[in-house]
Amino acid sequence: MTPRISLLIASLHVLLYLVLTVRVVLHRNVHKIGIGTGGDEALSRKVRVHANFVEYVPLGLLLLALLELAAINTALLWTFGIALLVARVLHAIGLGGSAGYSFGRATGALLTFATLFAMAGFGIWRFVIGAMIVA
């Protein structure tokens, strides 16, 4: 079985990752900042947006692929995948625009946590159900 849903969702996340990466690279090139952030607040935010993406998305995509391989309901897979993508876009826009509170940052973080929590819950549930069937 090819995990087609998680493949598409992962591919869309990679495109977002590349956008976030290019933003950092271009800022570094324009302002001639090699290592670190050089005290540049805008670059610091761009680096944090990029790093935050890297901190949360791999686990989410791994869980999504494993849930798909575990034959979790297709509607749930789409919901989890799209929710994670929307969450990361909201977070990137929110944190990218302000280091303080913003709707995008707060909503994106909350939706990311909720999605990861729900996927973990379904993963545990699927394991328990599978163990009960085998036993």
N, CA, C and O atoms as a Tinker XYZ file with bonds, in Angstrom:
   540  protein
     1  N      0.840000   -1.190000    0.000000    73     2
     2  CA     0.000000    0.000000    0.000000    64     1     3
     3  C      0.884000    1.252000    0.000000    63     2     4     5
     4  O      1.746000    1.410000    0.864000    81     3
     5  N      0.667000    2.114000   -0.949000    73     3     6
     6  CA     1.389000    3.386000   -1.023000    64     5     7
     7  C      0.620000    4.426000   -0.209000    63     6     8     9
     8  O     -0.575000    4.623000   -0.433000    81     7
     9  N      1.288000    5.091000    0.730000    73     7    10
    10  CA     0.606000    6.115000    1.532000    64     9    11
    11  C      0.416000    7.405000    0.723000    63    10    12    13
    12  O      1.169000    8.365000    0.886000    81    11
    13  N     -0.587000    7.415000   -0.138000    73    11    14
    14  CA    -0.776000    8.515000   -1.091000    64    13    15
    15  C     -1.166000    9.827000   -0.424000    63    14    16    17
    16  O     -0.686000   10.887000   -0.827000    81    15
    17  N     -2.014000    9.777000    0.574000    73    15    18
    18  CA    -2.451000   11.014000    1.230000    64    17    19
    19  C     -1.279000   11.674000    1.945000    63    18    20    21
    20  O     -1.029000   12.868000    1.780000    81    19
    21  N     -0.574000   10.893000    2.729000    73    19    22
    22  CA     0.565000   11.474000    3.457000    64    21    23
    23  C      1.672000   11.904000    2.496000    63    22    24    25
    24  O      2.418000   12.836000    2.796000    81    23
    25  N      1.787000   11.245000    1.358000    73    23    26
    26  CA     2.769000   11.666000    0.351000    64    25    27
    27  C      2.433000   13.058000   -0.173000    63    26    28    29
    28  O      3.316000   13.912000   -0.266000    81    27
    29  N      1.176000   13.296000   -0.515000    73    27    30
    30  CA     0.773000   14.614000   -0.998000    64    29    31
    31  C      0.931000   15.674000    0.099000    63    30    32    33
    32  O      1.469000   16.753000   -0.150000    81    31
    33  N      0.466000   15.364000    1.297000    73    31    34
    34  CA     0.559000   16.328000    2.400000    64    33    35
    35  C      2.023000   16.635000    2.708000    63    34    36    37
    36  O      2.372000   17.792000    2.942000    81    35
    37  N      2.878000   15.622000    2.711000    73    35    38
    38  CA     4.314000   15.845000    2.954000    64    37    39
    39  C      4.911000   16.708000    1.850000    63    38    40    41
    40  O      5.728000   17.587000    2.124000    81    39
    41  N      4.515000   16.467000    0.621000    73    39    42
    42  CA     5.026000   17.252000   -0.503000    64    41    43
    43  C      4.619000   18.720000   -0.376000    63    42    44    45
    44  O      5.417000   19.610000   -0.669000    81    43
    45  N      3.400000   18.976000    0.054000    73    43    46
    46  CA     2.949000   20.352000    0.263000    64    45    47
    47  C      3.723000   21.016000    1.404000    63    46    48    49
    48  O      4.048000   22.201000    1.337000    81    47
    49  N      4.010000   20.246000    2.443000    73    47    50
    50  CA     4.820000   20.778000    3.541000    64    49    51
    51  C      6.240000   21.100000    3.076000    63    50    52    53
    52  O      6.828000   22.089000    3.512000    81    51
    53  N      6.780000   20.278000    2.206000    73    51    54
    54  CA     8.122000   20.557000    1.675000    64    53    55
    55  C      8.122000   21.872000    0.899000    63    54    56    57
    56  O      9.070000   22.650000    1.002000    81    55
    57  N      7.074000   22.126000    0.129000    73    55    58
    58  CA     7.003000   23.402000   -0.598000    64    57    59
    59  C      6.977000   24.586000    0.375000    63    58    60    61
    60  O      7.645000   25.594000    0.147000    81    59
    61  N      6.208000   24.460000    1.450000    73    59    62
    62  CA     6.183000   25.512000    2.467000    64    61    63
    63  C      7.559000   25.656000    3.122000    63    62    64    65
    64  O      8.027000   26.770000    3.353000    81    63
    65  N      8.194000   24.540000    3.416000    73    63    66
    66  CA     9.539000   24.559000    3.998000    64    65    67
    67  C     10.518000   25.308000    3.087000    63    66    68    69
    68  O     11.338000   26.095000    3.561000    81    67
    69  N     10.428000   25.060000    1.796000    73    67    70
    70  CA    11.321000   25.738000    0.849000    64    69    71
    71  C     11.054000   27.240000    0.804000    63    70    72    73
    72  O     11.992000   28.029000    0.690000    81    71
    73  N      9.804000   27.637000    0.892000    73    71    74
    74  CA     9.476000   29.070000    0.943000    64    73    75
    75  C     10.114000   29.694000    2.187000    63    74    76    77
    76  O     10.730000   30.756000    2.103000    81    75
    77  N      9.968000   29.037000    3.333000    73    75    78
    78  CA    10.546000   29.566000    4.575000    64    77    79
    79  C     12.069000   29.613000    4.503000    63    78    80    81
    80  O     12.688000   30.540000    5.024000    81    79
    81  N     12.666000   28.624000    3.862000    73    79    82
    82  CA    14.116000   28.575000    3.707000    64    81    83
    83  C     14.607000   29.707000    2.815000    63    82    84    85
    84  O     15.582000   30.384000    3.142000    81    83
    85  N     13.937000   29.908000    1.697000    73    83    86
    86  CA    14.335000   30.971000    0.760000    64    85    87
    87  C     14.234000   32.342000    1.428000    63    86    88    89
    88  O     15.074000   33.210000    1.192000    81    87
    89  N     13.211000   32.539000    2.260000    73    87    90
    90  CA    13.087000   33.819000    2.980000    64    89    91
    91  C     14.327000   34.085000    3.837000    63    90    92    93
    92  O     14.831000   35.208000    3.871000    81    91
    93  N     14.815000   33.055000    4.524000    73    91    94
    94  CA    16.014000   33.212000    5.363000    64    93    95
    95  C     17.235000   33.472000    4.490000    63    94    96    97
    96  O     18.007000   34.393000    4.758000    81    95
    97  N     17.410000   32.676000    3.463000    73    95    98
    98  CA    18.587000   32.803000    2.588000    64    97    99
    99  C     18.636000   34.179000    1.920000    63    98   100   101
   100  O     19.682000   34.828000    1.904000    81    99
   101  N     17.516000   34.616000    1.377000    73    99   102
   102  CA    17.490000   35.930000    0.721000    64   101   103
   103  C     17.804000   37.054000    1.704000    63   102   104   105
   104  O     18.546000   37.979000    1.376000    81   103
   105  N     17.245000   36.974000    2.897000    73   103   106
   106  CA    17.508000   38.001000    3.910000    64   105   107
   107  C     18.998000   38.017000    4.270000    63   106   108   109
   108  O     19.606000   39.080000    4.394000    81   107
   109  N     19.569000   36.830000    4.433000    73   107   110
   110  CA    21.008000   36.747000    4.740000    64   109   111
   111  C     21.838000   37.376000    3.613000    63   110   112   113
   112  O     22.779000   38.125000    3.875000    81   111
   113  N     21.489000   37.073000    2.378000    73   111   114
   114  CA    22.246000   37.592000    1.238000    64   113   115
   115  C     22.132000   39.108000    1.111000    63   114   116   117
   116  O     23.132000   39.798000    0.914000    81   115
   117  N     20.918000   39.620000    1.225000    73   115   118
   118  CA    20.703000   41.064000    1.092000    64   117   119
   119  C     21.435000   41.837000    2.180000    63   118   120   121
   120  O     22.009000   42.894000    1.920000    81   119
   121  N     21.412000   41.302000    3.413000    73   119   122
   122  CA    22.003000   42.024000    4.545000    64   121   123
   123  C     23.408000   41.537000    4.902000    63   122   124   125
   124  O     23.988000   41.967000    5.899000    81   123
   125  N     23.946000   40.639000    4.079000    73   123   126
   126  CA    25.319000   40.140000    4.261000    64   125   127
   127  C     25.541000   39.567000    5.667000    63   126   128   129
   128  O     26.511000   39.908000    6.343000    81   127
   129  N     24.628000   38.697000    6.089000    73   127   130
   130  CA    24.736000   38.037000    7.390000    64   129   131
   131  C     24.996000   36.558000    7.141000    63   130   132   133
   132  O     24.139000   35.854000    6.607000    81   131
   133  N     26.171000   36.089000    7.526000    73   131   134
   134  CA    26.536000   34.694000    7.274000    64   133   135
   135  C     26.021000   33.745000    8.338000    63   134   136   137
   136  O     25.121000   32.943000    8.086000    81   135
   137  N     26.592000   33.838000    9.520000    73   135   138
   138  CA    26.240000   32.930000   10.616000    64   137   139
   139  C     25.452000   33.710000   11.667000    63   138   140   141
   140  O     25.705000   34.891000   11.903000    81   139
   141  N     24.492000   33.028000   12.291000    73   139   142
   142  CA    23.687000   33.699000   13.307000    64   141   143
   143  C     22.714000   34.670000   12.674000    63   142   144   145
   144  O     22.345000   34.530000   11.508000    81   143
   145  N     22.299000   35.663000   13.462000    73   143   146
   146  CA    21.335000   36.634000   12.953000    64   145   147
   147  C     21.903000   38.049000   12.913000    63   146   148   149
   148  O     21.247000   38.970000   12.426000    81   147
   149  N     23.109000   38.221000   13.420000    73   147   150
   150  CA    23.748000   39.532000   13.363000    64   149   151
   151  C     22.952000   40.630000   14.063000    63   150   152   153
   152  O     23.104000   41.806000   13.734000    81   151
   153  N     22.102000   40.258000   15.031000    73   151   154
   154  CA    21.297000   41.249000   15.722000    64   153   155
   155  C     20.116000   41.772000   14.920000    63   154   156   157
   156  O     19.429000   42.693000   15.361000    81   155
   157  N     19.875000   41.207000   13.771000    73   155   158
   158  CA    18.789000   41.629000   12.888000    64   157   159
   159  C     17.481000   40.983000   13.356000    63   158   160   161
   160  O     17.317000   39.766000   13.269000    81   159
   161  N     16.559000   41.804000   13.849000    73   159   162
   162  CA    15.288000   41.289000   14.393000    64   161   163
   163  C     14.446000   40.554000   13.349000    63   162   164   165
   164  O     13.866000   39.506000   13.635000    81   163
   165  N     14.385000   41.105000   12.153000    73   163   166
   166  CA    13.591000   40.470000   11.094000    64   165   167
   167  C     14.165000   39.106000   10.739000    63   166   168   169
   168  O     13.417000   38.149000   10.538000    81   167
   169  N     15.487000   39.012000   10.661000    73   167   170
   170  CA    16.115000   37.720000   10.377000    64   169   171
   171  C     15.886000   36.754000   11.529000    63   170   172   173
   172  O     15.650000   35.568000   11.300000    81   171
   173  N     15.953000   37.238000   12.751000    73   171   174
   174  CA    15.705000   36.376000   13.921000    64   173   175
   175  C     14.323000   35.741000   13.836000    63   174   176   177
   176  O     14.170000   34.550000   14.106000    81   175
   177  N     13.310000   36.531000   13.461000    73   175   178
   178  CA    11.963000   35.989000   13.327000    64   177   179
   179  C     11.889000   34.970000   12.196000    63   178   180   181
   180  O     11.272000   33.916000   12.349000    81   179
   181  N     12.510000   35.276000   11.070000    73   179   182
   182  CA    12.488000   34.345000    9.934000    64   181   183
   183  C     13.176000   33.027000   10.297000    63   182   184   185
   184  O     12.713000   31.951000    9.921000    81   183
   185  N     14.273000   33.125000   11.025000    73   183   186
   186  CA    14.988000   31.916000   11.462000    64   185   187
   187  C     14.111000   31.118000   12.428000    63   186   188   189
   188  O     14.069000   29.890000   12.349000    81   187
   189  N     13.409000   31.801000   13.339000    73   187   190
   190  CA    12.534000   31.099000   14.296000    64   189   191
   191  C     11.350000   30.445000   13.587000    63   190   192   193
   192  O     10.958000   29.332000   13.936000    81   191
   193  N     10.785000   31.118000   12.607000    73   191   194
   194  CA     9.674000   30.530000   11.850000    64   193   195
   195  C     10.150000   29.246000   11.176000    63   194   196   197
   196  O      9.476000   28.218000   11.234000    81   195
   197  N     11.305000   29.316000   10.543000    73   195   198
   198  CA    11.893000   28.158000    9.866000    64   197   199
   199  C     12.193000   27.045000   10.868000    63   198   200   201
   200  O     11.857000   25.885000   10.632000    81   199
   201  N     12.822000   27.401000   11.978000    73   199   202
   202  CA    13.204000   26.397000   12.981000    64   201   203
   203  C     11.970000   25.771000   13.624000    63   202   204   205
   204  O     11.940000   24.563000   13.859000    81   203
   205  N     10.962000   26.577000   13.907000    73   203   206
   206  CA     9.758000   26.046000   14.517000    64   205   207
   207  C      9.091000   25.036000   13.594000    63   206   208   209
   208  O      8.594000   24.005000   14.049000    81   207
   209  N      9.081000   25.328000   12.314000    73   207   210
   210  CA     8.552000   24.389000   11.319000    64   209   211
   211  C      9.297000   23.058000   11.416000    63   210   212   213
   212  O      8.686000   21.990000   11.452000    81   211
   213  N     10.629000   23.144000   11.459000    73   211   214
   214  CA    11.472000   21.946000   11.507000    64   213   215
   215  C     11.272000   21.171000   12.818000    63   214   216   217
   216  O     11.438000   19.951000   12.850000    81   215
   217  N     10.921000   21.869000   13.879000    73   215   218
   218  CA    10.731000   21.219000   15.177000    64   217   219
   219  C      9.447000   20.401000   15.246000    63   218   220   221
   220  O      9.414000   19.374000   15.923000    81   219
   221  N      8.401000   20.826000   14.570000    73   219   222
   222  CA     7.100000   20.174000   14.718000    64   221   223
   223  C      6.644000   19.334000   13.529000    63   222   224   225
   224  O      6.003000   18.301000   13.720000    81   223
   225  N      6.955000   19.748000   12.336000    73   223   226
   226  CA     6.396000   19.096000   11.152000    64   225   227
   227  C      6.887000   17.652000   10.942000    63   226   228   229
   228  O      6.073000   16.797000   10.591000    81   227
   229  N      8.169000   17.343000   11.140000    73   227   230
   230  CA     8.585000   15.954000   10.895000    64   229   231
   231  C      7.799000   14.921000   11.704000    63   230   232   233
   232  O      7.407000   13.887000   11.163000    81   231
   233  N      7.564000   15.185000   12.986000    73   231   234
   234  CA     6.779000   14.247000   13.793000    64   233   235
   235  C      5.348000   14.129000   13.266000    63   234   236   237
   236  O      4.781000   13.037000   13.216000    81   235
   237  N      4.781000   15.257000   12.877000    73   235   238
   238  CA     3.427000   15.233000   12.344000    64   237   239
   239  C      3.322000   14.418000   11.065000    63   238   240   241
   240  O      2.391000   13.632000   10.890000    81   239
   241  N      4.287000   14.612000   10.175000    73   239   242
   242  CA     4.256000   13.862000    8.910000    64   241   243
   243  C      4.535000   12.379000    9.125000    63   242   244   245
   244  O      3.951000   11.527000    8.455000    81   243
   245  N      5.422000   12.076000   10.054000    73   243   246
   246  CA     5.692000   10.669000   10.378000    64   245   247
   247  C      4.429000   10.005000   10.918000    63   246   248   249
   248  O      4.060000    8.914000   10.483000    81   247
   249  N      3.774000   10.662000   11.860000    73   247   250
   250  CA     2.525000   10.122000   12.407000    64   249   251
   251  C      1.468000    9.956000   11.322000    63   250   252   253
   252  O      0.772000    8.941000   11.280000    81   251
   253  N      1.349000   10.939000   10.455000    73   251   254
   254  CA     0.353000   10.871000    9.383000    64   253   255
   255  C      0.612000    9.659000    8.487000    63   254   256   257
   256  O     -0.312000    8.914000    8.159000    81   255
   257  N      1.856000    9.469000    8.099000    73   255   258
   258  CA     2.193000    8.326000    7.237000    64   257   259
   259  C      1.937000    6.997000    7.949000    63   258   260   261
   260  O      1.419000    6.056000    7.347000    81   259
   261  N      2.299000    6.924000    9.223000    73   259   262
   262  CA     2.075000    5.676000    9.965000    64   261   263
   263  C      0.582000    5.403000   10.152000    63   262   264   265
   264  O      0.140000    4.256000   10.082000    81   263
   265  N     -0.186000    6.461000   10.389000    73   263   266
   266  CA    -1.636000    6.274000   10.502000    64   265   267
   267  C     -2.233000    5.802000    9.181000    63   266   268   269
   268  O     -3.142000    4.972000    9.160000    81   267
   269  N     -1.716000    6.337000    8.090000    73   267   270
   270  CA    -2.213000    5.888000    6.786000    64   269   271
   271  C     -1.858000    4.426000    6.547000    63   270   272   273
   272  O     -2.680000    3.658000    6.047000    81   271
   273  N     -0.657000    4.048000    6.896000    73   271   274
   274  CA    -0.251000    2.647000    6.752000    64   273   275
   275  C     -1.037000    1.725000    7.690000    63   274   276   277
   276  O     -1.203000    0.537000    7.411000    81   275
   277  N     -1.520000    2.287000    8.806000    73   275   278
   278  CA    -2.324000    1.519000    9.761000    64   277   279
   279  C     -3.802000    1.511000    9.371000    63   278   280   281
   280  O     -4.647000    1.014000   10.115000    81   279
   281  N     -4.102000    2.066000    8.201000    73   279   282
   282  CA    -5.460000    2.040000    7.635000    64   281   283
   283  C     -6.475000    2.826000    8.459000    63   282   284   285
   284  O     -7.619000    2.401000    8.622000    81   283
   285  N     -6.043000    3.983000    8.979000    73   283   286
   286  CA    -6.978000    4.893000    9.647000    64   285   287
   287  C     -7.887000    5.492000    8.570000    63   286   288   289
   288  O     -7.483000    5.630000    7.415000    81   287
   289  N     -9.081000    5.836000    8.946000    73   287   290
   290  CA   -10.080000    6.387000    8.041000    64   289   291
   291  C     -9.506000    7.517000    7.175000    63   290   292   293
   292  O     -8.825000    8.412000    7.675000    81   291
   293  N     -9.790000    7.458000    5.882000    73   291   294
   294  CA    -9.276000    8.431000    4.918000    64   293   295
   295  C     -9.689000    9.865000    5.258000    63   294   296   297
   296  O     -8.878000   10.783000    5.129000    81   295
   297  N    -10.911000   10.067000    5.680000    73   295   298
   298  CA   -11.370000   11.414000    6.039000    64   297   299
   299  C    -10.544000   11.980000    7.187000    63   298   300   301
   300  O    -10.224000   13.168000    7.199000    81   299
   301  N    -10.201000   11.138000    8.145000    73   299   302
   302  CA    -9.357000   11.585000    9.265000    64   301   303
   303  C     -7.957000   11.952000    8.783000    63   302   304   305
   304  O     -7.382000   12.945000    9.230000    81   303
   305  N     -7.416000   11.155000    7.877000    73   303   306
   306  CA    -6.081000   11.449000    7.343000    64   305   307
   307  C     -6.065000   12.809000    6.647000    63   306   308   309
   308  O     -5.154000   13.610000    6.857000    81   307
   309  N     -7.072000   13.063000    5.821000    73   307   310
   310  CA    -7.161000   14.359000    5.133000    64   309   311
   311  C     -7.307000   15.491000    6.150000    63   310   312   313
   312  O     -6.672000   16.538000    6.025000    81   311
   313  N     -8.140000   15.269000    7.141000    73   311   314
   314  CA    -8.358000   16.289000    8.167000    64   313   315
   315  C     -7.061000   16.597000    8.911000    63   314   316   317
   316  O     -6.709000   17.763000    9.086000    81   315
   317  N     -6.355000   15.566000    9.345000    73   315   318
   318  CA    -5.091000   15.762000   10.063000    64   317   319
   319  C     -4.059000   16.461000    9.179000    63   318   320   321
   320  O     -3.399000   17.405000    9.614000    81   319
   321  N     -3.924000   15.999000    7.950000    73   319   322
   322  CA    -2.919000   16.558000    7.051000    64   321   323
   323  C     -3.173000   18.005000    6.709000    63   322   324   325
   324  O     -2.260000   18.830000    6.741000    81   323
   325  N     -4.412000   18.316000    6.380000    73   323   326
   326  CA    -4.761000   19.703000    6.024000    64   325   327
   327  C     -4.676000   20.597000    7.263000    63   326   328   329
   328  O     -4.215000   21.736000    7.179000    81   327
   329  N     -5.120000   20.081000    8.409000    73   327   330
   330  CA    -5.045000   20.868000    9.650000    64   329   331
   331  C     -3.592000   21.211000    9.983000    63   330   332   333
   332  O     -3.297000   22.339000   10.379000    81   331
   333  N     -2.698000   20.257000    9.828000    73   331   334
   334  CA    -1.291000   20.519000   10.116000    64   333   335
   335  C     -0.729000   21.562000    9.155000    63   334   336   337
   336  O      0.006000   22.458000    9.571000    81   335
   337  N     -1.067000   21.452000    7.891000    73   335   338
   338  CA    -0.585000   22.420000    6.909000    64   337   339
   339  C     -1.138000   23.822000    7.183000    63   338   340   341
   340  O     -0.393000   24.802000    7.155000    81   339
   341  N     -2.423000   23.913000    7.442000    73   339   342
   342  CA    -3.030000   25.217000    7.755000    64   341   343
   343  C     -2.404000   25.793000    9.021000    63   342   344   345
   344  O     -2.118000   26.989000    9.088000    81   343
   345  N     -2.193000   24.953000   10.014000    73   343   346
   346  CA    -1.582000   25.398000   11.268000    64   345   347
   347  C     -0.195000   25.985000   11.037000    63   346   348   349
   348  O      0.150000   27.022000   11.604000    81   347
   349  N      0.592000   25.323000   10.208000    73   347   350
   350  CA     1.957000   25.799000    9.978000    64   349   351
   351  C      1.971000   27.076000    9.142000    63   350   352   353
   352  O      2.825000   27.937000    9.352000    81   351
   353  N      1.044000   27.212000    8.203000    73   351   354
   354  CA     0.942000   28.456000    7.430000    64   353   355
   355  C      0.536000   29.601000    8.357000    63   354   356   357
   356  O      1.138000   30.674000    8.320000    81   355
   357  N     -0.484000   29.375000    9.188000    73   355   358
   358  CA    -0.920000   30.409000   10.133000    64   357   359
   359  C      0.217000   30.815000   11.062000    63   358   360   361
   360  O      0.445000   32.002000   11.296000    81   359
   361  N      0.920000   29.831000   11.585000    73   359   362
   362  CA     2.021000   30.116000   12.504000    64   361   363
   363  C      3.124000   30.906000   11.808000    63   362   364   365
   364  O      3.655000   31.862000   12.373000    81   363
   365  N      3.464000   30.516000   10.605000    73   363   366
   366  CA     4.521000   31.213000    9.862000    64   365   367
   367  C      4.136000   32.667000    9.587000    63   366   368   369
   368  O      4.963000   33.567000    9.737000    81   367
   369  N      2.901000   32.895000    9.191000    73   367   370
   370  CA     2.440000   34.260000    8.927000    64   369   371
   371  C      2.424000   35.066000   10.228000    63   370   372   373
   372  O      2.879000   36.209000   10.267000    81   371
   373  N      1.897000   34.458000   11.282000    73   371   374
   374  CA     1.784000   35.160000   12.558000    64   373   375
   375  C      3.128000   35.505000   13.168000    63   374   376   377
   376  O      3.366000   36.660000   13.524000    81   375
   377  N      4.006000   34.533000   13.294000    73   375   378
   378  CA     5.317000   34.776000   13.890000    64   377   379
   379  C      6.202000   35.587000   12.951000    63   378   380   381
   380  O      7.027000   36.381000   13.402000    81   379
   381  N      6.033000   35.390000   11.661000    73   379   382
   382  CA     6.825000   36.147000   10.693000    64   381   383
   383  C      6.526000   37.630000   10.719000    63   382   384   385
   384  O      7.375000   38.444000   10.357000    81   383
   385  N      5.325000   37.991000   11.146000    73   383   386
   386  CA     4.934000   39.396000   11.168000    64   385   387
   387  C      5.191000   40.092000   12.489000    63   386   388   389
   388  O      5.337000   41.314000   12.528000    81   387
   389  N      5.251000   39.325000   13.582000    73   387   390
   390  CA     5.413000   39.933000   14.901000    64   389   391
   391  C      6.019000   38.929000   15.863000    63   390   392   393
   392  O      5.660000   37.752000   15.862000    81   391
   393  N      6.950000   39.412000   16.691000    73   391   394
   394  CA     7.557000   38.534000   17.695000    64   393   395
   395  C      6.626000   38.348000   18.888000    63   394   396   397
   396  O      6.822000   37.434000   19.689000    81   395
   397  N      5.625000   39.196000   19.012000    73   395   398
   398  CA     4.670000   39.110000   20.111000    64   397   399
   399  C      3.471000   38.265000   19.736000    63   398   400   401
   400  O      3.519000   37.456000   18.809000    81   399
   401  N      2.382000   38.474000   20.484000    73   399   402
   402  CA     1.154000   37.738000   20.221000    64   401   403
   403  C      0.577000   38.127000   18.864000    63   402   404   405
   404  O      0.596000   39.294000   18.473000    81   403
   405  N      0.070000   37.135000   18.163000    73   403   406
   406  CA    -0.702000   37.389000   16.955000    64   405   407
   407  C     -1.695000   36.244000   16.806000    63   406   408   409
   408  O     -1.463000   35.136000   17.290000    81   407
   409  N     -2.798000   36.528000   16.132000    73   407   410
   410  CA    -3.818000   35.509000   15.900000    64   409   411
   411  C     -3.208000   34.299000   15.186000    63   410   412   413
   412  O     -3.443000   33.156000   15.577000    81   411
   413  N     -2.424000   34.561000   14.136000    73   411   414
   414  CA    -1.834000   33.471000   13.356000    64   413   415
   415  C     -0.902000   32.602000   14.183000    63   414   416   417
   416  O     -0.941000   31.374000   14.107000    81   415
   417  N     -0.070000   33.253000   14.969000    73   415   418
   418  CA     0.878000   32.499000   15.796000    64   417   419
   419  C      0.155000   31.656000   16.829000    63   418   420   421
   420  O      0.439000   30.467000   16.969000    81   419
   421  N     -0.781000   32.262000   17.557000    73   419   422
   422  CA    -1.508000   31.541000   18.599000    64   421   423
   423  C     -2.371000   30.425000   18.018000    63   422   424   425
   424  O     -2.359000   29.300000   18.516000    81   423
   425  N     -3.113000   30.740000   16.971000    73   423   426
   426  CA    -3.992000   29.748000   16.353000    64   425   427
   427  C     -3.184000   28.635000   15.704000    63   426   428   429
   428  O     -3.533000   27.460000   15.816000    81   427
   429  N     -2.101000   29.009000   15.023000    73   427   430
   430  CA    -1.245000   28.013000   14.390000    64   429   431
   431  C     -0.620000   27.069000   15.397000    63   430   432   433
   432  O     -0.578000   25.859000   15.175000    81   431
   433  N     -0.135000   27.612000   16.502000    73   431   434
   434  CA     0.468000   26.768000   17.541000    64   433   435
   435  C     -0.582000   25.844000   18.153000    63   434   436   437
   436  O     -0.344000   24.647000   18.311000    81   435
   437  N     -1.741000   26.400000   18.495000    73   435   438
   438  CA    -2.798000   25.595000   19.103000    64   437   439
   439  C     -3.275000   24.494000   18.158000    63   438   440   441
   440  O     -3.470000   23.353000   18.576000    81   439
   441  N     -3.463000   24.840000   16.886000    73   439   442
   442  CA    -3.916000   23.843000   15.909000    64   441   443
   443  C     -2.841000   22.777000   15.680000    63   442   444   445
   444  O     -3.162000   21.603000   15.493000    81   443
   445  N     -1.582000   23.178000   15.695000    73   443   446
   446  CA    -0.495000   22.202000   15.572000    64   445   447
   447  C     -0.535000   21.216000   16.733000    63   446   448   449
   448  O     -0.499000   20.003000   16.525000    81   447
   449  N     -0.609000   21.740000   17.963000    73   447   450
   450  CA    -0.632000   20.876000   19.150000    64   449   451
   451  C     -1.852000   19.962000   19.143000    63   450   452   453
   452  O     -1.745000   18.774000   19.447000    81   451
   453  N     -3.009000   20.518000   18.798000    73   451   454
   454  CA    -4.242000   19.719000   18.778000    64   453   455
   455  C     -4.160000   18.607000   17.737000    63   454   456   457
   456  O     -4.587000   17.480000   17.988000    81   455
   457  N     -3.613000   18.926000   16.578000    73   455   458
   458  CA    -3.491000   17.926000   15.511000    64   457   459
   459  C     -2.525000   16.817000   15.913000    63   458   460   461
   460  O     -2.824000   15.636000   15.735000    81   459
   461  N     -1.371000   17.193000   16.453000    73   459   462
   462  CA    -0.407000   16.186000   16.904000    64   461   463
   463  C     -1.013000   15.311000   18.004000    63   462   464   465
   464  O     -0.841000   14.093000   17.999000    81   463
   465  N     -1.720000   15.937000   18.942000    73   463   466
   466  CA    -2.354000   15.199000   20.032000    64   465   467
   467  C     -3.391000   14.212000   19.488000    63   466   468   469
   468  O     -3.426000   13.051000   19.897000    81   467
   469  N     -4.229000   14.680000   18.569000    73   467   470
   470  CA    -5.262000   13.814000   17.995000    64   469   471
   471  C     -4.637000   12.653000   17.217000    63   470   472   473
   472  O     -5.096000   11.515000   17.326000    81   471
   473  N     -3.603000   12.934000   16.440000    73   471   474
   474  CA    -2.952000   11.854000   15.680000    64   473   475
   475  C     -2.320000   10.845000   16.627000    63   474   476   477
   476  O     -2.418000    9.639000   16.403000    81   475
   477  N     -1.674000   11.328000   17.682000    73   475   478
   478  CA    -1.076000   10.418000   18.661000    64   477   479
   479  C     -2.165000    9.558000   19.312000    63   478   480   481
   480  O     -1.988000    8.356000   19.507000    81   479
   481  N     -3.286000   10.192000   19.642000    73   479   482
   482  CA    -4.398000    9.445000   20.236000    64   481   483
   483  C     -4.925000    8.355000   19.316000    63   482   484   485
   484  O     -5.181000    7.235000   19.758000    81   483
   485  N     -5.086000    8.677000   18.047000    73   483   486
   486  CA    -5.551000    7.669000   17.087000    64   485   487
   487  C     -4.499000    6.580000   16.880000    63   486   488   489
   488  O     -4.842000    5.416000   16.678000    81   487
   489  N     -3.232000    6.954000   16.931000    73   487   490
   490  CA    -2.175000    5.947000   16.819000    64   489   491
   491  C     -2.208000    4.969000   17.984000    63   490   492   493
   492  O     -2.082000    3.760000   17.791000    81   491
   493  N     -2.377000    5.490000   19.187000    73   491   494
   494  CA    -2.464000    4.629000   20.376000    64   493   495
   495  C     -3.718000    3.770000   20.305000    63   494   496   497
   496  O     -3.683000    2.573000   20.591000    81   495
   497  N     -4.837000    4.402000   19.916000    73   495   498
   498  CA    -6.089000    3.657000   19.788000    64   497   499
   499  C     -5.943000    2.522000   18.781000    63   498   500   501
   500  O     -6.382000    1.400000   19.031000    81   499
   501  N     -5.324000    2.822000   17.640000    73   499   502
   502  CA    -5.143000    1.793000   16.600000    64   501   503
   503  C     -4.277000    0.645000   17.103000    63   502   504   505
   504  O     -4.532000   -0.516000   16.781000    81   503
   505  N     -3.254000    0.968000   17.891000    73   503   506
   506  CA    -2.395000   -0.067000   18.464000    64   505   507
   507  C     -3.184000   -0.957000   19.416000    63   506   508   509
   508  O     -3.084000   -2.183000   19.359000    81   507
   509  N     -3.969000   -0.334000   20.290000    73   507   510
   510  CA    -4.745000   -1.094000   21.279000    64   509   511
   511  C     -5.766000   -1.974000   20.579000    63   510   512   513
   512  O     -5.898000   -3.149000   20.922000    81   511
   513  N     -6.490000   -1.438000   19.611000    73   511   514
   514  CA    -7.475000   -2.228000   18.867000    64   513   515
   515  C     -6.782000   -3.380000   18.151000    63   514   516   517
   516  O     -7.271000   -4.509000   18.162000    81   515
   517  N     -5.633000   -3.090000   17.526000    73   515   518
   518  CA    -4.897000   -4.149000   16.841000    64   517   519
   519  C     -4.421000   -5.223000   17.793000    63   518   520   521
   520  O     -4.442000   -6.405000   17.451000    81   519
   521  N     -3.990000   -4.835000   18.984000    73   519   522
   522  CA    -3.523000   -5.802000   19.974000    64   521   523
   523  C     -4.671000   -6.659000   20.470000    63   522   524   525
   524  O     -4.488000   -7.846000   20.741000    81   523
   525  N     -5.862000   -6.068000   20.594000    73   523   526
   526  CA    -7.025000   -6.829000   21.062000    64   525   527
   527  C     -7.479000   -7.839000   20.012000    63   526   528   529
   528  O     -7.958000   -8.921000   20.351000    81   527
   529  N     -7.328000   -7.481000   18.729000    73   527   530
   530  CA    -7.730000   -8.392000   17.650000    64   529   531
   531  C     -6.780000   -9.580000   17.578000    63   530   532   533
   532  O     -7.208000  -10.715000   17.367000    81   531
   533  N     -5.479000   -9.313000   17.755000    73   531   534
   534  CA    -4.466000  -10.367000   17.663000    64   533   535
   535  C     -4.549000  -11.308000   18.860000    63   534   536   537
   536  O     -4.330000  -12.512000   18.722000    81   535
   537  N     -4.860000  -10.769000   20.018000    73   535   538
   538  CA    -4.851000  -11.570000   21.242000    64   537   539
   539  C     -5.956000  -12.530000   21.320000    63   538   540
   540  O     -6.066000  -13.267000   22.301000    81   539
